[in-house]
């Protein structure tokens, strides 16, 4: 992860009743597990819905449709000892 750089992500919330689909991650520096909805980086010049469709195809091998924008979340965090935004 590069420092002093904002990395925009498109994240999708797949919901079934009160449950959501998440991926598990692990921060080796903190020794902590974390969970986040599926998705990934938006490439330069790519619209968020296109990025989201591409990321879900890469991660799950499925096509998604009927996307609905829920909002924007700004997240300042530390992962593996480096600050992220």
PyMOL Python script that loads the backbone (N, CA, C, O; Angstrom):
from pymol import cmd

cmd.read_pdbstr("""\
ATOM      1  N   UNK A   1       0.842  -1.172   0.000  1.00  0.00           N
ATOM      2  CA  UNK A   1       0.000   0.000   0.000  1.00  0.00           C
ATOM      3  C   UNK A   1       0.889   1.237   0.000  1.00  0.00           C
ATOM      4  O   UNK A   1       1.799   1.355   0.821  1.00  0.00           O
ATOM      5  N   UNK A   2       0.621   2.163  -0.929  1.00  0.00           N
ATOM      6  CA  UNK A   2       1.387   3.392  -0.987  1.00  0.00           C
ATOM      7  C   UNK A   2       0.873   4.386   0.038  1.00  0.00           C
ATOM      8  O   UNK A   2      -0.332   4.475   0.274  1.00  0.00           O
ATOM      9  N   UNK A   3       1.776   5.128   0.641  1.00  0.00           N
ATOM     10  CA  UNK A   3       1.380   6.157   1.597  1.00  0.00           C
ATOM     11  C   UNK A   3       1.007   7.430   0.853  1.00  0.00           C
ATOM     12  O   UNK A   3       1.413   7.637  -0.291  1.00  0.00           O
ATOM     13  N   UNK A   4       0.226   8.282   1.518  1.00  0.00           N
ATOM     14  CA  UNK A   4      -0.175   9.585   0.995  1.00  0.00           C
ATOM     15  C   UNK A   4      -0.906   9.489  -0.332  1.00  0.00           C
ATOM     16  O   UNK A   4      -0.729  10.340  -1.204  1.00  0.00           O
ATOM     17  N   UNK A   5      -1.720   8.465  -0.489  1.00  0.00           N
ATOM     18  CA  UNK A   5      -2.485   8.293  -1.718  1.00  0.00           C
ATOM     19  C   UNK A   5      -3.846   7.718  -1.372  1.00  0.00           C
ATOM     20  O   UNK A   5      -3.947   6.733  -0.641  1.00  0.00           O
ATOM     21  N   UNK A   6      -4.881   8.333  -1.897  1.00  0.00           N
ATOM     22  CA  UNK A   6      -6.236   7.824  -1.687  1.00  0.00           C
ATOM     23  C   UNK A   6      -6.484   6.715  -2.706  1.00  0.00           C
ATOM     24  O   UNK A   6      -6.206   6.878  -3.894  1.00  0.00           O
ATOM     25  N   UNK A   7      -7.005   5.600  -2.236  1.00  0.00           N
ATOM     26  CA  UNK A   7      -7.288   4.440  -3.101  1.00  0.00           C
ATOM     27  C   UNK A   7      -8.798   4.214  -3.120  1.00  0.00           C
ATOM     28  O   UNK A   7      -9.332   3.577  -2.211  1.00  0.00           O
ATOM     29  N   UNK A   8      -9.497   4.723  -4.136  1.00  0.00           N
ATOM     30  CA  UNK A   8     -10.956   4.548  -4.168  1.00  0.00           C
ATOM     31  C   UNK A   8     -11.343   3.098  -4.448  1.00  0.00           C
ATOM     32  O   UNK A   8     -10.770   2.442  -5.318  1.00  0.00           O
ATOM     33  N   UNK A   9     -12.313   2.621  -3.705  1.00  0.00           N
ATOM     34  CA  UNK A   9     -12.826   1.260  -3.855  1.00  0.00           C
ATOM     35  C   UNK A   9     -14.314   1.292  -4.144  1.00  0.00           C
ATOM     36  O   UNK A   9     -15.017   2.211  -3.724  1.00  0.00           O
ATOM     37  N   UNK A  10     -14.782   0.306  -4.850  1.00  0.00           N
ATOM     38  CA  UNK A  10     -16.216   0.065  -5.023  1.00  0.00           C
ATOM     39  C   UNK A  10     -16.517  -1.203  -4.235  1.00  0.00           C
ATOM     40  O   UNK A  10     -15.920  -2.251  -4.482  1.00  0.00           O
ATOM     41  N   UNK A  11     -17.432  -1.106  -3.298  1.00  0.00           N
ATOM     42  CA  UNK A  11     -17.776  -2.213  -2.402  1.00  0.00           C
ATOM     43  C   UNK A  11     -19.263  -2.539  -2.573  1.00  0.00           C
ATOM     44  O   UNK A  11     -20.087  -1.633  -2.692  1.00  0.00           O
ATOM     45  N   UNK A  12     -19.597  -3.798  -2.586  1.00  0.00           N
ATOM     46  CA  UNK A  12     -20.983  -4.228  -2.769  1.00  0.00           C
ATOM     47  C   UNK A  12     -21.496  -4.925  -1.516  1.00  0.00           C
ATOM     48  O   UNK A  12     -20.810  -5.765  -0.934  1.00  0.00           O
ATOM     49  N   UNK A  13     -22.692  -4.571  -1.115  1.00  0.00           N
ATOM     50  CA  UNK A  13     -23.329  -5.215   0.032  1.00  0.00           C
ATOM     51  C   UNK A  13     -24.378  -6.190  -0.507  1.00  0.00           C
ATOM     52  O   UNK A  13     -25.439  -5.782  -0.979  1.00  0.00           O
ATOM     53  N   UNK A  14     -24.062  -7.477  -0.428  1.00  0.00           N
ATOM     54  CA  UNK A  14     -25.018  -8.521  -0.782  1.00  0.00           C
ATOM     55  C   UNK A  14     -25.735  -8.912   0.499  1.00  0.00           C
ATOM     56  O   UNK A  14     -25.107  -9.345   1.465  1.00  0.00           O
ATOM     57  N   UNK A  15     -27.027  -8.761   0.503  1.00  0.00           N
ATOM     58  CA  UNK A  15     -27.791  -8.981   1.723  1.00  0.00           C
ATOM     59  C   UNK A  15     -28.787 -10.121   1.549  1.00  0.00           C
ATOM     60  O   UNK A  15     -29.424 -10.264   0.505  1.00  0.00           O
ATOM     61  N   UNK A  16     -28.902 -10.925   2.599  1.00  0.00           N
ATOM     62  CA  UNK A  16     -29.923 -11.968   2.664  1.00  0.00           C
ATOM     63  C   UNK A  16     -30.531 -11.856   4.054  1.00  0.00           C
ATOM     64  O   UNK A  16     -29.935 -12.294   5.039  1.00  0.00           O
ATOM     65  N   UNK A  17     -31.706 -11.273   4.128  1.00  0.00           N
ATOM     66  CA  UNK A  17     -32.307 -11.013   5.436  1.00  0.00           C
ATOM     67  C   UNK A  17     -31.446 -10.020   6.196  1.00  0.00           C
ATOM     68  O   UNK A  17     -31.186  -8.918   5.713  1.00  0.00           O
ATOM     69  N   UNK A  18     -31.014 -10.403   7.362  1.00  0.00           N
ATOM     70  CA  UNK A  18     -30.182  -9.544   8.211  1.00  0.00           C
ATOM     71  C   UNK A  18     -28.689  -9.831   8.038  1.00  0.00           C
ATOM     72  O   UNK A  18     -27.864  -9.231   8.727  1.00  0.00           O
ATOM     73  N   UNK A  19     -28.337 -10.726   7.142  1.00  0.00           N
ATOM     74  CA  UNK A  19     -26.939 -11.114   6.955  1.00  0.00           C
ATOM     75  C   UNK A  19     -26.370 -10.467   5.699  1.00  0.00           C
ATOM     76  O   UNK A  19     -27.102 -10.213   4.742  1.00  0.00           O
ATOM     77  N   UNK A  20     -25.049 -10.196   5.699  1.00  0.00           N
ATOM     78  CA  UNK A  20     -24.372  -9.698   4.509  1.00  0.00           C
ATOM     79  C   UNK A  20     -23.176 -10.592   4.207  1.00  0.00           C
ATOM     80  O   UNK A  20     -22.620 -11.233   5.099  1.00  0.00           O
ATOM     81  N   UNK A  21     -22.793 -10.622   2.933  1.00  0.00           N
ATOM     82  CA  UNK A  21     -21.654 -11.420   2.496  1.00  0.00           C
ATOM     83  C   UNK A  21     -20.380 -10.604   2.689  1.00  0.00           C
ATOM     84  O   UNK A  21     -20.292  -9.469   2.221  1.00  0.00           O
ATOM     85  N   UNK A  22     -19.403 -11.170   3.371  1.00  0.00           N
ATOM     86  CA  UNK A  22     -18.130 -10.488   3.615  1.00  0.00           C
ATOM     87  C   UNK A  22     -16.969 -11.413   3.319  1.00  0.00           C
ATOM     88  O   UNK A  22     -17.117 -12.634   3.280  1.00  0.00           O
ATOM     89  N   UNK A  23     -15.807 -10.806   3.111  1.00  0.00           N
ATOM     90  CA  UNK A  23     -14.557 -11.548   2.958  1.00  0.00           C
ATOM     91  C   UNK A  23     -13.743 -11.332   4.232  1.00  0.00           C
ATOM     92  O   UNK A  23     -13.784 -10.259   4.834  1.00  0.00           O
ATOM     93  N   UNK A  24     -13.011 -12.354   4.627  1.00  0.00           N
ATOM     94  CA  UNK A  24     -12.170 -12.252   5.813  1.00  0.00           C
ATOM     95  C   UNK A  24     -10.768 -11.817   5.415  1.00  0.00           C
ATOM     96  O   UNK A  24     -10.222 -12.284   4.416  1.00  0.00           O
ATOM     97  N   UNK A  25     -10.194 -10.922   6.205  1.00  0.00           N
ATOM     98  CA  UNK A  25      -8.818 -10.494   6.006  1.00  0.00           C
ATOM     99  C   UNK A  25      -8.059 -10.621   7.312  1.00  0.00           C
ATOM    100  O   UNK A  25      -8.654 -10.845   8.365  1.00  0.00           O
ATOM    101  N   UNK A  26      -6.756 -10.480   7.243  1.00  0.00           N
ATOM    102  CA  UNK A  26      -5.932 -10.597   8.445  1.00  0.00           C
ATOM    103  C   UNK A  26      -4.808  -9.576   8.381  1.00  0.00           C
ATOM    104  O   UNK A  26      -4.094  -9.494   7.381  1.00  0.00           O
ATOM    105  N   UNK A  27      -4.653  -8.807   9.435  1.00  0.00           N
ATOM    106  CA  UNK A  27      -3.559  -7.843   9.556  1.00  0.00           C
ATOM    107  C   UNK A  27      -2.477  -8.501  10.401  1.00  0.00           C
ATOM    108  O   UNK A  27      -2.655  -8.695  11.603  1.00  0.00           O
ATOM    109  N   UNK A  28      -1.356  -8.844   9.771  1.00  0.00           N
ATOM    110  CA  UNK A  28      -0.273  -9.551  10.475  1.00  0.00           C
ATOM    111  C   UNK A  28       0.406  -8.682  11.524  1.00  0.00           C
ATOM    112  O   UNK A  28       0.880  -9.198  12.537  1.00  0.00           O
ATOM    113  N   UNK A  29       0.462  -7.370  11.300  1.00  0.00           N
ATOM    114  CA  UNK A  29       1.107  -6.474  12.263  1.00  0.00           C
ATOM    115  C   UNK A  29       0.283  -6.384  13.547  1.00  0.00           C
ATOM    116  O   UNK A  29       0.829  -6.482  14.646  1.00  0.00           O
ATOM    117  N   UNK A  30      -1.025  -6.198  13.407  1.00  0.00           N
ATOM    118  CA  UNK A  30      -1.908  -6.105  14.576  1.00  0.00           C
ATOM    119  C   UNK A  30      -2.271  -7.474  15.134  1.00  0.00           C
ATOM    120  O   UNK A  30      -2.659  -7.592  16.297  1.00  0.00           O
ATOM    121  N   UNK A  31      -2.145  -8.509  14.306  1.00  0.00           N
ATOM    122  CA  UNK A  31      -2.571  -9.835  14.718  1.00  0.00           C
ATOM    123  C   UNK A  31      -4.086  -9.926  14.840  1.00  0.00           C
ATOM    124  O   UNK A  31      -4.605 -10.631  15.706  1.00  0.00           O
ATOM    125  N   UNK A  32      -4.796  -9.206  13.965  1.00  0.00           N
ATOM    126  CA  UNK A  32      -6.259  -9.151  14.047  1.00  0.00           C
ATOM    127  C   UNK A  32      -6.907  -9.567  12.727  1.00  0.00           C
ATOM    128  O   UNK A  32      -6.400  -9.283  11.642  1.00  0.00           O
ATOM    129  N   UNK A  33      -8.037 -10.244  12.859  1.00  0.00           N
ATOM    130  CA  UNK A  33      -8.869 -10.562  11.702  1.00  0.00           C
ATOM    131  C   UNK A  33      -9.862  -9.420  11.512  1.00  0.00           C
ATOM    132  O   UNK A  33     -10.256  -8.750  12.467  1.00  0.00           O
ATOM    133  N   UNK A  34     -10.258  -9.213  10.246  1.00  0.00           N
ATOM    134  CA  UNK A  34     -11.298  -8.225   9.964  1.00  0.00           C
ATOM    135  C   UNK A  34     -12.153  -8.752   8.822  1.00  0.00           C
ATOM    136  O   UNK A  34     -11.766  -9.677   8.109  1.00  0.00           O
ATOM    137  N   UNK A  35     -13.301  -8.155   8.668  1.00  0.00           N
ATOM    138  CA  UNK A  35     -14.262  -8.575   7.652  1.00  0.00           C
ATOM    139  C   UNK A  35     -14.749  -7.343   6.902  1.00  0.00           C
ATOM    140  O   UNK A  35     -14.977  -6.290   7.497  1.00  0.00           O
ATOM    141  N   UNK A  36     -14.904  -7.486   5.592  1.00  0.00           N
ATOM    142  CA  UNK A  36     -15.432  -6.376   4.805  1.00  0.00           C
ATOM    143  C   UNK A  36     -16.226  -6.928   3.632  1.00  0.00           C
ATOM    144  O   UNK A  36     -15.956  -8.032   3.160  1.00  0.00           O
ATOM    145  N   UNK A  37     -17.213  -6.156   3.158  1.00  0.00           N
ATOM    146  CA  UNK A  37     -17.965  -6.584   1.983  1.00  0.00           C
ATOM    147  C   UNK A  37     -17.040  -6.724   0.773  1.00  0.00           C
ATOM    148  O   UNK A  37     -15.933  -6.185   0.762  1.00  0.00           O
ATOM    149  N   UNK A  38     -17.502  -7.450  -0.240  1.00  0.00           N
ATOM    150  CA  UNK A  38     -16.706  -7.714  -1.434  1.00  0.00           C
ATOM    151  C   UNK A  38     -16.600  -6.484  -2.332  1.00  0.00           C
ATOM    152  O   UNK A  38     -17.469  -5.613  -2.323  1.00  0.00           O
ATOM    153  N   UNK A  39     -15.534  -6.433  -3.094  1.00  0.00           N
ATOM    154  CA  UNK A  39     -15.306  -5.339  -4.035  1.00  0.00           C
ATOM    155  C   UNK A  39     -13.825  -5.104  -4.163  1.00  0.00           C
ATOM    156  O   UNK A  39     -13.011  -5.927  -3.745  1.00  0.00           O
ATOM    157  N   UNK A  40     -13.477  -3.964  -4.750  1.00  0.00           N
ATOM    158  CA  UNK A  40     -12.067  -3.671  -4.909  1.00  0.00           C
ATOM    159  C   UNK A  40     -11.821  -2.333  -5.552  1.00  0.00           C
ATOM    160  O   UNK A  40     -12.714  -1.489  -5.626  1.00  0.00           O
ATOM    161  N   UNK A  41     -10.598  -2.142  -6.019  1.00  0.00           N
ATOM    162  CA  UNK A  41     -10.130  -0.859  -6.519  1.00  0.00           C
ATOM    163  C   UNK A  41     -10.836  -0.415  -7.798  1.00  0.00           C
ATOM    164  O   UNK A  41     -11.154  -1.222  -8.672  1.00  0.00           O
ATOM    165  N   UNK A  42     -11.066   0.883  -7.878  1.00  0.00           N
ATOM    166  CA  UNK A  42     -11.565   1.518  -9.091  1.00  0.00           C
ATOM    167  C   UNK A  42     -10.346   1.952  -9.893  1.00  0.00           C
ATOM    168  O   UNK A  42      -9.504   2.699  -9.393  1.00  0.00           O
ATOM    169  N   UNK A  43     -10.250   1.490 -11.126  1.00  0.00           N
ATOM    170  CA  UNK A  43      -9.127   1.868 -11.984  1.00  0.00           C
ATOM    171  C   UNK A  43      -9.345   3.280 -12.524  1.00  0.00           C
ATOM    172  O   UNK A  43     -10.480   3.744 -12.639  1.00  0.00           O
ATOM    173  N   UNK A  44      -8.245   3.956 -12.853  1.00  0.00           N
ATOM    174  CA  UNK A  44      -8.336   5.306 -13.400  1.00  0.00           C
ATOM    175  C   UNK A  44      -9.218   5.297 -14.646  1.00  0.00           C
ATOM    176  O   UNK A  44      -9.014   4.479 -15.543  1.00  0.00           O
ATOM    177  N   UNK A  45     -10.194   6.197 -14.708  1.00  0.00           N
ATOM    178  CA  UNK A  45     -11.094   6.298 -15.852  1.00  0.00           C
ATOM    179  C   UNK A  45     -12.262   5.328 -15.824  1.00  0.00           C
ATOM    180  O   UNK A  45     -13.065   5.313 -16.757  1.00  0.00           O
ATOM    181  N   UNK A  46     -12.376   4.531 -14.795  1.00  0.00           N
ATOM    182  CA  UNK A  46     -13.435   3.523 -14.687  1.00  0.00           C
ATOM    183  C   UNK A  46     -14.521   4.041 -13.745  1.00  0.00           C
ATOM    184  O   UNK A  46     -14.216   4.600 -12.692  1.00  0.00           O
ATOM    185  N   UNK A  47     -15.771   3.859 -14.119  1.00  0.00           N
ATOM    186  CA  UNK A  47     -16.877   4.217 -13.244  1.00  0.00           C
ATOM    187  C   UNK A  47     -17.044   3.150 -12.163  1.00  0.00           C
ATOM    188  O   UNK A  47     -16.761   1.974 -12.392  1.00  0.00           O
ATOM    189  N   UNK A  48     -17.503   3.568 -10.993  1.00  0.00           N
ATOM    190  CA  UNK A  48     -17.635   2.660  -9.850  1.00  0.00           C
ATOM    191  C   UNK A  48     -18.490   1.422 -10.156  1.00  0.00           C
ATOM    192  O   UNK A  48     -18.080   0.316  -9.803  1.00  0.00           O
ATOM    193  N   UNK A  49     -19.668   1.560 -10.802  1.00  0.00           N
ATOM    194  CA  UNK A  49     -20.460   0.350 -11.079  1.00  0.00           C
ATOM    195  C   UNK A  49     -19.735  -0.647 -11.992  1.00  0.00           C
ATOM    196  O   UNK A  49     -19.885  -1.859 -11.838  1.00  0.00           O
ATOM    197  N   UNK A  50     -18.955  -0.132 -12.934  1.00  0.00           N
ATOM    198  CA  UNK A  50     -18.191  -1.005 -13.828  1.00  0.00           C
ATOM    199  C   UNK A  50     -17.098  -1.714 -13.026  1.00  0.00           C
ATOM    200  O   UNK A  50     -16.873  -2.913 -13.194  1.00  0.00           O
ATOM    201  N   UNK A  51     -16.424  -0.961 -12.154  1.00  0.00           N
ATOM    202  CA  UNK A  51     -15.384  -1.548 -11.306  1.00  0.00           C
ATOM    203  C   UNK A  51     -15.977  -2.634 -10.414  1.00  0.00           C
ATOM    204  O   UNK A  51     -15.383  -3.698 -10.244  1.00  0.00           O
ATOM    205  N   UNK A  52     -17.130  -2.365  -9.855  1.00  0.00           N
ATOM    206  CA  UNK A  52     -17.773  -3.323  -8.969  1.00  0.00           C
ATOM    207  C   UNK A  52     -18.148  -4.597  -9.714  1.00  0.00           C
ATOM    208  O   UNK A  52     -17.917  -5.698  -9.213  1.00  0.00           O
ATOM    209  N   UNK A  53     -18.715  -4.463 -10.889  1.00  0.00           N
ATOM    210  CA  UNK A  53     -19.059  -5.645 -11.693  1.00  0.00           C
ATOM    211  C   UNK A  53     -17.811  -6.455 -12.021  1.00  0.00           C
ATOM    212  O   UNK A  53     -17.827  -7.683 -11.937  1.00  0.00           O
ATOM    213  N   UNK A  54     -16.728  -5.773 -12.395  1.00  0.00           N
ATOM    214  CA  UNK A  54     -15.472  -6.451 -12.718  1.00  0.00           C
ATOM    215  C   UNK A  54     -14.906  -7.173 -11.498  1.00  0.00           C
ATOM    216  O   UNK A  54     -14.491  -8.327 -11.598  1.00  0.00           O
ATOM    217  N   UNK A  55     -14.886  -6.506 -10.357  1.00  0.00           N
ATOM    218  CA  UNK A  55     -14.338  -7.103  -9.138  1.00  0.00           C
ATOM    219  C   UNK A  55     -15.129  -8.326  -8.695  1.00  0.00           C
ATOM    220  O   UNK A  55     -14.540  -9.333  -8.303  1.00  0.00           O
ATOM    221  N   UNK A  56     -16.441  -8.254  -8.751  1.00  0.00           N
ATOM    222  CA  UNK A  56     -17.275  -9.401  -8.346  1.00  0.00           C
ATOM    223  C   UNK A  56     -17.076 -10.553  -9.319  1.00  0.00           C
ATOM    224  O   UNK A  56     -17.038 -11.713  -8.907  1.00  0.00           O
ATOM    225  N   UNK A  57     -16.948 -10.245 -10.615  1.00  0.00           N
ATOM    226  CA  UNK A  57     -16.667 -11.290 -11.603  1.00  0.00           C
ATOM    227  C   UNK A  57     -15.336 -11.967 -11.290  1.00  0.00           C
ATOM    228  O   UNK A  57     -15.230 -13.191 -11.358  1.00  0.00           O
ATOM    229  N   UNK A  58     -14.314 -11.167 -10.943  1.00  0.00           N
ATOM    230  CA  UNK A  58     -12.997 -11.719 -10.621  1.00  0.00           C
ATOM    231  C   UNK A  58     -13.035 -12.548  -9.335  1.00  0.00           C
ATOM    232  O   UNK A  58     -12.420 -13.612  -9.268  1.00  0.00           O
ATOM    233  N   UNK A  59     -13.751 -12.069  -8.319  1.00  0.00           N
ATOM    234  CA  UNK A  59     -13.745 -12.728  -7.013  1.00  0.00           C
ATOM    235  C   UNK A  59     -14.676 -13.933  -6.933  1.00  0.00           C
ATOM    236  O   UNK A  59     -14.333 -14.947  -6.326  1.00  0.00           O
ATOM    237  N   UNK A  60     -15.855 -13.823  -7.545  1.00  0.00           N
ATOM    238  CA  UNK A  60     -16.852 -14.890  -7.422  1.00  0.00           C
ATOM    239  C   UNK A  60     -17.163 -15.617  -8.723  1.00  0.00           C
ATOM    240  O   UNK A  60     -17.769 -16.688  -8.714  1.00  0.00           O
ATOM    241  N   UNK A  61     -16.743 -15.028  -9.848  1.00  0.00           N
ATOM    242  CA  UNK A  61     -17.039 -15.642 -11.138  1.00  0.00           C
ATOM    243  C   UNK A  61     -18.493 -15.527 -11.539  1.00  0.00           C
ATOM    244  O   UNK A  61     -18.999 -16.371 -12.278  1.00  0.00           O
ATOM    245  N   UNK A  62     -19.178 -14.490 -11.061  1.00  0.00           N
ATOM    246  CA  UNK A  62     -20.593 -14.293 -11.388  1.00  0.00           C
ATOM    247  C   UNK A  62     -20.830 -12.871 -11.889  1.00  0.00           C
ATOM    248  O   UNK A  62     -20.094 -11.941 -11.560  1.00  0.00           O
ATOM    249  N   UNK A  63     -21.877 -12.735 -12.692  1.00  0.00           N
ATOM    250  CA  UNK A  63     -22.302 -11.427 -13.185  1.00  0.00           C
ATOM    251  C   UNK A  63     -23.299 -10.845 -12.186  1.00  0.00           C
ATOM    252  O   UNK A  63     -24.109 -11.573 -11.613  1.00  0.00           O
ATOM    253  N   UNK A  64     -23.236  -9.540 -11.982  1.00  0.00           N
ATOM    254  CA  UNK A  64     -24.216  -8.882 -11.112  1.00  0.00           C
ATOM    255  C   UNK A  64     -24.940  -7.811 -11.906  1.00  0.00           C
ATOM    256  O   UNK A  64     -24.416  -7.294 -12.892  1.00  0.00           O
ATOM    257  N   UNK A  65     -26.162  -7.477 -11.465  1.00  0.00           N
ATOM    258  CA  UNK A  65     -26.954  -6.446 -12.138  1.00  0.00           C
ATOM    259  C   UNK A  65     -27.832  -5.756 -11.099  1.00  0.00           C
ATOM    260  O   UNK A  65     -27.821  -6.113  -9.921  1.00  0.00           O
ATOM    261  N   UNK A  66     -28.577  -4.783 -11.547  1.00  0.00           N
ATOM    262  CA  UNK A  66     -29.499  -4.039 -10.686  1.00  0.00           C
ATOM    263  C   UNK A  66     -28.779  -3.429  -9.480  1.00  0.00           C
ATOM    264  O   UNK A  66     -29.260  -3.523  -8.350  1.00  0.00           O
ATOM    265  N   UNK A  67     -27.628  -2.804  -9.728  1.00  0.00           N
ATOM    266  CA  UNK A  67     -26.871  -2.167  -8.650  1.00  0.00           C
ATOM    267  C   UNK A  67     -27.593  -0.906  -8.193  1.00  0.00           C
ATOM    268  O   UNK A  67     -28.199  -0.197  -8.996  1.00  0.00           O
ATOM    269  N   UNK A  68     -27.521  -0.638  -6.904  1.00  0.00           N
ATOM    270  CA  UNK A  68     -28.126   0.559  -6.330  1.00  0.00           C
ATOM    271  C   UNK A  68     -27.095   1.236  -5.451  1.00  0.00           C
ATOM    272  O   UNK A  68     -26.527   0.613  -4.554  1.00  0.00           O
ATOM    273  N   UNK A  69     -26.852   2.520  -5.710  1.00  0.00           N
ATOM    274  CA  UNK A  69     -25.884   3.286  -4.929  1.00  0.00           C
ATOM    275  C   UNK A  69     -26.432   3.513  -3.524  1.00  0.00           C
ATOM    276  O   UNK A  69     -27.538   4.029  -3.362  1.00  0.00           O
ATOM    277  N   UNK A  70     -25.657   3.127  -2.510  1.00  0.00           N
ATOM    278  CA  UNK A  70     -26.084   3.300  -1.120  1.00  0.00           C
ATOM    279  C   UNK A  70     -25.451   4.518  -0.466  1.00  0.00           C
ATOM    280  O   UNK A  70     -26.062   5.137   0.405  1.00  0.00           O
ATOM    281  N   UNK A  71     -24.247   4.870  -0.867  1.00  0.00           N
ATOM    282  CA  UNK A  71     -23.596   6.021  -0.260  1.00  0.00           C
ATOM    283  C   UNK A  71     -22.090   5.924  -0.360  1.00  0.00           C
ATOM    284  O   UNK A  71     -21.541   5.010  -0.974  1.00  0.00           O
ATOM    285  N   UNK A  72     -21.444   6.885   0.254  1.00  0.00           N
ATOM    286  CA  UNK A  72     -19.993   6.954   0.272  1.00  0.00           C
ATOM    287  C   UNK A  72     -19.513   6.858   1.706  1.00  0.00           C
ATOM    288  O   UNK A  72     -20.082   7.485   2.600  1.00  0.00           O
ATOM    289  N   UNK A  73     -18.479   6.085   1.927  1.00  0.00           N
ATOM    290  CA  UNK A  73     -17.873   5.929   3.243  1.00  0.00           C
ATOM    291  C   UNK A  73     -16.410   6.292   3.125  1.00  0.00           C
ATOM    292  O   UNK A  73     -15.680   5.713   2.320  1.00  0.00           O
ATOM    293  N   UNK A  74     -15.985   7.246   3.924  1.00  0.00           N
ATOM    294  CA  UNK A  74     -14.573   7.592   3.930  1.00  0.00           C
ATOM    295  C   UNK A  74     -13.943   6.878   5.111  1.00  0.00           C
ATOM    296  O   UNK A  74     -14.425   6.973   6.239  1.00  0.00           O
ATOM    297  N   UNK A  75     -12.865   6.165   4.841  1.00  0.00           N
ATOM    298  CA  UNK A  75     -12.271   5.308   5.860  1.00  0.00           C
ATOM    299  C   UNK A  75     -10.779   5.607   5.993  1.00  0.00           C
ATOM    300  O   UNK A  75     -10.013   5.368   5.059  1.00  0.00           O
ATOM    301  N   UNK A  76     -10.371   6.118   7.125  1.00  0.00           N
ATOM    302  CA  UNK A  76      -8.958   6.304   7.451  1.00  0.00           C
ATOM    303  C   UNK A  76      -8.591   5.155   8.370  1.00  0.00           C
ATOM    304  O   UNK A  76      -9.238   4.955   9.398  1.00  0.00           O
ATOM    305  N   UNK A  77      -7.543   4.382   8.008  1.00  0.00           N
ATOM    306  CA  UNK A  77      -7.258   3.160   8.732  1.00  0.00           C
ATOM    307  C   UNK A  77      -5.761   2.856   8.722  1.00  0.00           C
ATOM    308  O   UNK A  77      -4.986   3.489   8.004  1.00  0.00           O
ATOM    309  N   UNK A  78      -5.377   1.881   9.526  1.00  0.00           N
ATOM    310  CA  UNK A  78      -4.009   1.370   9.502  1.00  0.00           C
ATOM    311  C   UNK A  78      -4.088  -0.118   9.209  1.00  0.00           C
ATOM    312  O   UNK A  78      -4.814  -0.856   9.876  1.00  0.00           O
ATOM    313  N   UNK A  79      -3.330  -0.555   8.201  1.00  0.00           N
ATOM    314  CA  UNK A  79      -3.300  -1.964   7.810  1.00  0.00           C
ATOM    315  C   UNK A  79      -1.844  -2.355   7.606  1.00  0.00           C
ATOM    316  O   UNK A  79      -1.108  -1.701   6.866  1.00  0.00           O
ATOM    317  N   UNK A  80      -1.442  -3.424   8.269  1.00  0.00           N
ATOM    318  CA  UNK A  80      -0.070  -3.907   8.190  1.00  0.00           C
ATOM    319  C   UNK A  80       0.938  -2.800   8.499  1.00  0.00           C
ATOM    320  O   UNK A  80       2.007  -2.723   7.893  1.00  0.00           O
ATOM    321  N   UNK A  81       0.568  -1.945   9.456  1.00  0.00           N
ATOM    322  CA  UNK A  81       1.463  -0.900   9.927  1.00  0.00           C
ATOM    323  C   UNK A  81       1.515   0.365   9.076  1.00  0.00           C
ATOM    324  O   UNK A  81       2.271   1.285   9.387  1.00  0.00           O
ATOM    325  N   UNK A  82       0.716   0.421   8.001  1.00  0.00           N
ATOM    326  CA  UNK A  82       0.709   1.613   7.140  1.00  0.00           C
ATOM    327  C   UNK A  82      -0.664   2.253   7.127  1.00  0.00           C
ATOM    328  O   UNK A  82      -1.684   1.564   7.144  1.00  0.00           O
ATOM    329  N   UNK A  83      -0.682   3.588   7.097  1.00  0.00           N
ATOM    330  CA  UNK A  83      -1.958   4.296   7.048  1.00  0.00           C
ATOM    331  C   UNK A  83      -2.560   4.179   5.669  1.00  0.00           C
ATOM    332  O   UNK A  83      -1.852   4.185   4.662  1.00  0.00           O
ATOM    333  N   UNK A  84      -3.861   4.073   5.632  1.00  0.00           N
ATOM    334  CA  UNK A  84      -4.599   4.023   4.378  1.00  0.00           C
ATOM    335  C   UNK A  84      -5.741   5.006   4.413  1.00  0.00           C
ATOM    336  O   UNK A  84      -6.167   5.450   5.479  1.00  0.00           O
ATOM    337  N   UNK A  85      -6.237   5.346   3.224  1.00  0.00           N
ATOM    338  CA  UNK A  85      -7.359   6.278   3.106  1.00  0.00           C
ATOM    339  C   UNK A  85      -8.187   5.849   1.916  1.00  0.00           C
ATOM    340  O   UNK A  85      -9.196   6.481   1.605  1.00  0.00           O
TER     341      UNK A  85
END
""", "prot")
cmd.dss("prot")
cmd.show_as("cartoon", "prot")
cmd.util.cbc("prot")
cmd.orient("prot")
